[in-house]
Amino acid sequence: MAFETSVSRKPDAAAVFPWRGLAAAALALAVGWGGIVYAANNSVQGAKKEVENGFDGDAPTAILIEAASGSVLFEKNADELRAPSSMMKLMTAEVVFNAIKKGDVKLTDEYRISENAWRRGGAPAGGSTMFAILNSKVSVDDLLHGAIIQSGNDACIALAEGMAGNERIFAADFMTKRARELGLMRSTFGNSNGLPDPANKMTVRELSVLARYVIKTYPEMYKLFGEKEFTWNKIRQQNRNPLLNSLTGADGLKTGYTKDGGYGMVGSAVQNDTRLIVVVNGLEDPDDRATEAKKMLEWGFRNFETRTLFAADQPVGYAKVFGGDSRSVKLASPQPIKVMVPKNGSEKLIARVVYNGPVRAPVQPGQPVGIVRVWRGAHIAMEAPVYAAEAVGTGSTMRRAIDGASELVIGMFRASAEKL
């Protein structure tokens, strides 16, 4: 059963109705100049209009996040499924990066450029290509350069065929499976490169999650996205990412275009030790795509800064315990829980602890319990895992019997309510 409880407050102090599935009183958090977090019974003045409504982007779908915390600074139709075009190559790259990390693939492995890869993704196709020669063998390292820097469709097909035997199997069994493992629950793939296919669908939110994961998990491989040119078959090509030459600190990631999807981009930049990730899609002009992404990043760097909501090991909330020698367990995070907030003025945030419960005793310190989810208005600003901050032993026979009877009654009440 899913529970939401107000942070920094024991469950019996909040209005918790387990039969509803999701229920709780929320704690309002005001983050001001001092970075202090406190409960607020009264309304907290929101951020200045410049920050709340200062970015009115033209992209049909867009999102801007801070990479360290995952804080969402701006979103517009962020969960709308669209053709991701060549931005989908990020998923192909992650699959290969993961295989290299696990030792299943080596950078020195060589894959043959099949006639299929050459005709559909090479020079005869007329699309973006690394100009790999038919029947030649190319190392995984070079294919990754071609796929990322030159957006080579032939490079992606060769990687897919080399790893899975054919591209359809790679899309279904490698890309889709890996996407689900990363929490990308809505993304679907019909090929490895983003060429038009009805199965190719992603949201800008899931693209931002994927980009964040790639940046954090593969720092050495990520450097490929910032390389400005690559030469193959004596043909020198520039990186297609316009941010690399127009925005300070830009070092990735990927552009894309198809007729159905329009022009899109996943971009990232670092300024003053803060990394932001932007995704836009559905624009009608490549210049508008570049302008929109740059404008959004600059707006984020100019208007937001990182604040700490909870210090490392600071109590975040409590979870109800079943059959324990304590009725609840304190929750905390070993890492500071941070969120990006407007520089000017205070902002009202709502934080909730969400977990499947009650948690069965015994409970060990450091045991994963749930997440703390922070809302900015109607949108989730960020979420972070929380863990048991203390041990809870098994309770007496009487305690377990009482908890069991209580859960039985609650379950019956919940079942009745769901029929209404």
C-alpha positions as CSV (number, residue, x, y, z in Angstrom):
1,M,0.0,0.0,0.0
2,A,1.4,3.4,-0.9
3,F,1.6,6.0,1.8
4,E,2.4,9.7,1.7
5,T,3.3,11.4,5.0
6,S,4.3,14.9,5.8
7,V,8.0,15.4,6.3
8,S,9.5,16.0,9.7
9,R,6.4,14.9,11.5
10,K,5.4,11.5,12.9
11,P,2.5,9.7,11.2
12,D,0.1,10.1,14.1
13,A,0.5,13.8,13.9
14,A,-0.7,13.9,10.4
15,A,-4.0,13.1,8.8
16,V,-3.2,9.7,7.2
17,F,-5.9,7.7,5.5
18,P,-4.3,4.5,4.3
19,W,-7.5,3.2,2.6
20,R,-7.2,5.9,0.0
21,G,-3.9,4.6,-1.2
22,L,-2.3,8.1,-1.2
23,A,-3.0,10.3,1.7
24,A,-1.3,12.8,3.9
25,A,-1.0,16.3,5.2
26,A,1.9,18.1,3.5
27,L,4.6,20.2,4.9
28,A,5.1,23.6,3.2
29,L,8.7,24.5,2.9
30,A,9.8,28.1,2.5
31,V,13.3,28.4,1.1
32,G,14.7,31.9,1.4
33,W,18.0,33.7,1.5
34,G,19.3,31.8,4.4
35,G,18.5,28.4,2.9
36,I,16.5,27.6,6.1
37,V,13.7,25.0,5.8
38,Y,10.7,25.3,8.1
39,A,7.1,24.3,8.4
40,A,4.6,27.0,7.4
41,N,1.0,27.1,8.5
42,N,0.4,30.3,6.7
43,S,0.8,31.1,3.0
44,V,4.4,31.8,1.9
45,Q,5.0,34.5,-0.7
46,G,5.8,33.0,-4.0
47,A,8.8,33.8,-6.2
48,K,8.8,37.0,-8.2
49,K,6.9,37.1,-11.4
50,E,10.2,37.3,-13.4
51,V,11.0,33.8,-12.2
52,E,7.6,32.2,-12.2
53,N,6.6,33.4,-15.6
54,G,9.8,34.8,-17.0
55,F,10.3,32.1,-19.5
56,D,7.6,31.7,-22.1
57,G,9.2,29.3,-24.6
58,D,8.1,28.6,-28.1
59,A,8.9,24.9,-28.1
60,P,5.8,22.7,-28.0
61,T,7.5,20.5,-25.5
62,A,10.4,21.5,-23.2
63,I,12.0,20.8,-19.8
64,L,14.9,22.3,-17.9
65,I,16.5,20.5,-15.0
66,E,19.5,20.8,-12.7
67,A,21.6,17.7,-13.0
68,A,22.8,17.1,-9.5
69,S,19.5,17.1,-7.7
70,G,17.2,16.5,-10.7
71,S,15.3,19.7,-9.8
72,V,12.8,20.7,-12.5
73,L,13.1,24.5,-13.2
74,F,10.7,24.7,-16.1
75,E,8.5,22.3,-18.0
76,K,6.0,22.6,-20.8
77,N,4.0,19.5,-22.0
78,A,7.0,17.5,-20.7
79,D,5.1,14.2,-20.7
80,E,3.8,14.4,-24.3
81,L,5.1,11.6,-26.4
82,R,6.8,12.7,-29.6
83,A,9.2,11.3,-32.2
84,P,12.6,11.9,-30.6
85,S,14.5,11.8,-34.0
86,S,18.2,11.6,-33.5
87,M,18.0,12.5,-29.9
88,M,17.1,8.8,-29.5
89,K,20.7,8.0,-30.2
90,L,21.3,8.8,-26.5
91,M,19.5,5.5,-25.7
92,T,21.7,3.6,-28.2
93,A,24.8,5.2,-26.7
94,E,23.7,4.3,-23.1
95,V,23.1,0.7,-24.1
96,V,26.7,0.5,-25.5
97,F,28.2,2.4,-22.6
98,N,26.5,0.0,-20.1
99,A,27.8,-3.1,-22.1
100,I,31.3,-1.6,-22.0
101,K,31.0,-1.0,-18.3
102,K,29.9,-4.5,-17.6
103,G,32.7,-5.9,-19.8
104,D,30.4,-7.5,-22.4
105,V,31.7,-5.2,-25.1
106,K,35.2,-3.6,-25.6
107,L,36.0,-0.4,-27.3
108,T,38.5,-2.4,-29.5
109,D,35.8,-4.8,-30.7
110,E,35.1,-4.4,-34.4
111,Y,31.7,-4.6,-36.2
112,R,31.1,-5.0,-39.9
113,I,29.3,-2.4,-41.9
114,S,26.5,-4.4,-43.5
115,E,24.7,-3.6,-46.7
116,N,21.7,-2.7,-44.5
117,A,23.8,-0.3,-42.4
118,W,25.4,1.2,-45.5
119,R,22.2,1.6,-47.6
120,R,19.8,2.8,-44.8
121,G,22.3,4.8,-42.7
122,G,25.3,5.5,-44.9
123,A,26.1,7.7,-47.9
124,P,23.3,6.3,-50.2
125,A,20.6,7.2,-47.7
126,G,21.3,11.0,-47.8
127,G,20.9,11.4,-44.0
128,S,23.4,12.0,-41.3
129,T,26.2,9.5,-41.6
130,M,29.8,8.8,-40.6
131,F,30.5,7.6,-44.2
132,A,31.6,4.1,-43.1
133,I,32.6,1.9,-46.1
134,L,30.5,-1.1,-47.1
135,N,31.8,-4.4,-45.6
136,S,34.5,-2.6,-43.7
137,K,35.1,-3.4,-40.0
138,V,35.0,-0.5,-37.6
139,S,35.9,-0.5,-33.9
140,V,33.2,0.2,-31.3
141,D,35.2,3.3,-30.3
142,D,35.1,4.8,-33.7
143,L,31.4,3.8,-34.2
144,L,30.6,5.7,-31.0
145,H,32.4,8.7,-32.3
146,G,30.5,8.5,-35.5
147,A,27.1,8.0,-33.8
148,I,27.6,10.8,-31.2
149,I,29.7,13.5,-33.0
150,Q,28.5,13.0,-36.6
151,S,25.0,11.6,-35.6
152,G,25.8,8.7,-38.0
153,N,22.8,6.5,-38.7
154,D,25.2,3.9,-40.2
155,A,27.2,3.9,-37.0
156,C,24.1,3.2,-34.9
157,I,22.9,0.4,-37.2
158,A,26.3,-1.2,-37.1
159,L,26.4,-1.1,-33.3
160,A,22.9,-2.6,-33.1
161,E,23.7,-5.4,-35.5
162,G,27.1,-6.1,-33.9
163,M,25.5,-6.4,-30.4
164,A,22.2,-8.0,-31.2
165,G,22.3,-9.5,-34.7
166,N,19.8,-7.2,-36.2
167,E,18.4,-3.7,-35.4
168,R,14.9,-4.8,-34.5
169,I,16.1,-7.1,-31.8
170,F,18.4,-4.4,-30.5
171,A,15.5,-1.9,-30.3
172,A,13.1,-4.2,-28.6
173,D,15.3,-6.4,-26.4
174,F,18.2,-4.0,-25.7
175,M,17.0,-0.4,-25.8
176,T,13.5,-1.0,-24.4
177,K,14.6,-3.3,-21.7
178,R,17.4,-1.0,-20.6
179,A,15.0,2.0,-20.7
180,R,12.7,0.3,-18.3
181,E,15.6,-0.5,-16.0
182,L,16.4,3.2,-15.9
183,G,12.8,4.1,-15.1
184,L,11.9,5.3,-18.6
185,M,8.5,3.7,-18.6
186,R,6.9,5.4,-21.6
187,S,9.7,5.4,-24.2
188,T,9.4,3.0,-27.1
189,F,11.9,2.2,-29.9
190,G,11.6,0.8,-33.4
191,N,15.3,1.3,-34.5
192,S,18.6,2.4,-33.1
193,N,19.0,5.8,-34.7
194,G,15.7,7.7,-34.6
195,L,14.9,7.5,-38.4
196,P,11.1,7.7,-38.9
197,D,9.3,4.8,-37.3
198,P,5.9,4.8,-35.6
199,A,7.5,3.0,-32.6
200,N,9.9,5.8,-31.9
201,K,8.4,7.8,-29.1
202,M,9.9,9.6,-26.1
203,T,8.9,12.5,-23.8
204,V,11.3,15.4,-23.1
205,R,11.1,14.4,-19.4
206,E,12.4,11.0,-20.1
207,L,15.1,12.3,-22.4
208,S,16.2,14.6,-19.6
209,V,16.3,11.7,-17.2
210,L,18.3,9.7,-19.7
211,A,20.8,12.6,-20.3
212,R,21.2,13.1,-16.5
213,Y,22.0,9.4,-16.1
214,V,24.5,9.3,-18.9
215,I,26.3,12.4,-17.5
216,K,26.5,11.0,-14.0
217,T,27.3,7.4,-14.8
218,Y,29.8,7.6,-17.6
219,P,31.8,10.7,-17.1
220,E,34.7,9.6,-19.3
221,M,32.4,8.4,-22.2
222,Y,30.3,11.6,-21.8
223,K,33.3,13.6,-23.1
224,L,32.5,12.3,-26.6
225,F,29.5,14.6,-26.7
226,G,31.7,17.7,-26.3
227,E,34.1,16.8,-29.1
228,K,33.7,19.4,-31.8
229,E,34.7,17.3,-34.9
230,F,35.5,13.8,-36.1
231,T,37.1,12.6,-39.3
232,W,36.2,9.3,-40.9
233,N,36.9,8.0,-44.4
234,K,38.9,11.2,-44.9
235,I,35.7,13.2,-44.4
236,R,35.8,15.7,-41.6
237,Q,32.5,16.7,-40.0
238,Q,31.6,19.1,-37.3
239,N,29.5,18.2,-34.2
240,R,25.9,19.1,-35.0
241,N,25.3,20.7,-31.5
242,P,25.2,24.5,-32.0
243,L,25.5,25.1,-28.2
244,L,29.2,24.0,-28.2
245,N,30.2,27.2,-30.0
246,S,27.6,29.6,-28.6
247,L,27.2,29.0,-24.9
248,T,29.9,29.1,-22.1
249,G,30.3,25.7,-20.5
250,A,28.2,23.7,-23.0
251,D,29.5,20.2,-23.5
252,G,26.6,18.1,-24.9
253,L,24.4,16.4,-25.9
254,K,22.4,15.7,-29.1
255,T,20.2,17.3,-31.8
256,G,17.5,15.7,-33.8
257,Y,15.1,16.2,-36.7
258,T,12.4,14.3,-38.5
259,K,9.4,15.6,-40.4
260,D,7.0,14.2,-37.8
261,G,9.0,15.1,-34.8
262,G,10.3,18.5,-35.9
263,Y,13.6,20.0,-34.6
264,G,14.7,19.0,-31.1
265,M,17.7,19.1,-28.9
266,V,19.1,17.7,-25.6
267,G,21.7,20.2,-24.3
268,S,23.8,20.6,-21.2
269,A,26.2,23.2,-19.8
270,V,28.1,23.9,-16.6
271,Q,28.5,27.4,-15.1
272,N,29.7,28.2,-11.6
273,D,29.8,24.4,-10.7
274,T,26.1,24.0,-11.6
275,R,25.1,21.8,-14.5
276,L,21.7,22.3,-16.2
277,I,20.1,20.0,-18.8
278,V,17.6,21.3,-21.4
279,V,15.4,19.3,-23.8
280,V,13.2,20.9,-26.4
281,N,11.3,19.2,-29.2
282,G,8.8,20.0,-32.0
283,L,10.2,23.2,-33.3
284,E,9.9,24.2,-37.0
285,D,13.3,25.6,-37.6
286,P,16.9,24.6,-36.6
287,D,17.8,28.1,-35.7
288,D,14.7,28.3,-33.4
289,R,15.9,25.1,-31.7
290,A,19.3,26.5,-31.0
291,T,18.0,29.8,-29.8
292,E,15.3,28.2,-27.6
293,A,17.8,25.8,-25.9
294,K,20.3,28.5,-25.3
295,K,17.8,31.0,-24.0
296,M,16.4,28.4,-21.5
297,L,19.8,27.5,-20.2
298,E,20.8,31.1,-19.7
299,W,17.5,31.8,-18.0
300,G,18.1,28.9,-15.6
301,F,21.6,30.0,-14.7
302,R,20.6,33.6,-14.2
303,N,17.5,33.0,-12.0
304,F,18.1,29.9,-9.9
305,E,20.6,28.6,-7.3
306,T,20.9,25.4,-5.2
307,R,19.6,25.3,-1.7
308,T,19.8,22.5,0.9
309,L,16.4,21.3,2.1
310,F,17.8,18.6,4.5
311,A,21.3,18.2,5.6
312,A,22.9,14.7,5.4
313,D,21.4,12.4,8.0
314,Q,18.9,15.1,9.1
315,P,15.5,13.5,9.9
316,V,13.2,14.0,6.9
317,G,10.1,12.2,8.2
318,Y,8.7,9.0,9.7
319,A,7.2,5.8,8.3
320,K,4.7,3.6,10.0
321,V,6.0,0.3,11.1
322,F,4.1,-3.0,11.3
323,G,4.9,-5.4,14.1
324,G,7.8,-3.5,15.6
325,D,8.8,-2.4,19.1
326,S,8.3,1.1,17.8
327,R,5.2,2.3,15.9
328,S,7.3,4.3,13.4
329,V,10.9,4.6,12.1
330,K,12.8,7.8,11.5
331,L,13.8,8.5,7.8
332,A,16.8,10.4,6.5
333,S,19.3,10.6,3.6
334,P,23.0,10.0,3.9
335,Q,23.4,12.8,1.3
336,P,22.1,16.3,1.5
337,I,18.8,16.7,-0.2
338,K,19.0,19.8,-2.4
339,V,16.7,21.7,-4.8
340,M,17.1,24.5,-7.2
341,V,15.1,27.6,-6.1
342,P,14.8,31.2,-7.4
343,K,17.5,33.5,-6.4
344,N,15.1,36.4,-5.8
345,G,12.4,36.0,-3.1
346,S,11.1,33.0,-1.3
347,E,9.3,30.1,-2.9
348,K,6.7,27.8,-1.5
349,L,7.5,24.1,-1.9
350,I,5.5,21.1,-0.7
351,A,7.5,18.0,0.4
352,R,6.0,14.5,1.0
353,V,7.5,11.2,2.0
354,V,6.2,8.5,-0.2
355,Y,6.6,4.8,0.7
356,N,5.0,1.4,0.5
357,G,3.8,0.6,4.0
358,P,3.5,0.0,6.7
359,V,7.2,-1.1,6.8
360,R,7.5,-4.6,8.4
361,A,9.7,-5.1,11.4
362,P,12.6,-5.7,11.9
363,V,14.0,-2.6,10.2
364,Q,17.7,-2.1,9.8
365,P,19.5,1.2,9.7
366,G,20.2,2.3,6.1
367,Q,17.3,0.2,4.8
368,P,15.7,1.8,1.8
369,V,12.1,2.8,2.6
370,G,10.8,5.3,0.1
371,I,11.4,8.8,-1.4
372,V,10.9,12.4,-0.5
373,R,9.1,14.2,-3.3
374,V,9.2,18.0,-3.5
375,W,6.5,19.9,-5.4
376,R,6.8,23.3,-7.0
377,G,3.2,24.3,-7.6
378,A,1.6,21.6,-9.7
379,H,4.9,20.1,-10.8
380,I,7.4,17.8,-9.1
381,A,10.6,19.8,-8.5
382,M,12.7,16.8,-7.4
383,E,12.7,13.6,-5.5
384,A,15.3,11.7,-3.6
385,P,15.5,8.3,-1.8
386,V,15.2,8.1,2.0
387,Y,16.4,5.4,4.3
388,A,15.7,4.1,7.8
389,A,17.8,6.2,10.2
390,E,17.5,3.8,13.1
391,A,16.9,0.2,13.9
392,V,13.4,-1.1,14.9
393,G,13.2,-4.5,16.4
394,T,10.4,-7.0,16.3
395,G,7.6,-6.1,18.7
396,S,5.8,-8.4,21.2
397,T,3.2,-10.9,20.1
398,M,0.5,-8.6,21.4
399,R,1.9,-5.7,19.3
400,R,1.9,-7.8,16.1
401,A,-1.6,-9.1,16.8
402,I,-2.9,-5.5,17.3
403,D,-1.1,-4.3,14.1
404,G,-2.5,-7.3,12.1
405,A,-6.1,-6.6,13.2
406,S,-5.7,-2.9,12.4
407,E,-4.4,-3.6,8.9
408,L,-7.2,-6.1,8.3
409,V,-9.8,-3.5,9.2
410,I,-8.1,-0.9,7.2
411,G,-7.9,-3.2,4.2
412,M,-11.6,-4.0,4.4
413,F,-12.5,-0.3,4.7
414,R,-10.3,0.4,1.7
415,A,-11.8,-2.4,-0.4
416,S,-15.3,-1.0,0.4
417,A,-14.3,2.5,-0.5
418,E,-12.9,1.5,-3.9
419,K,-16.3,0.0,-4.8
420,L,-18.0,3.4,-4.3
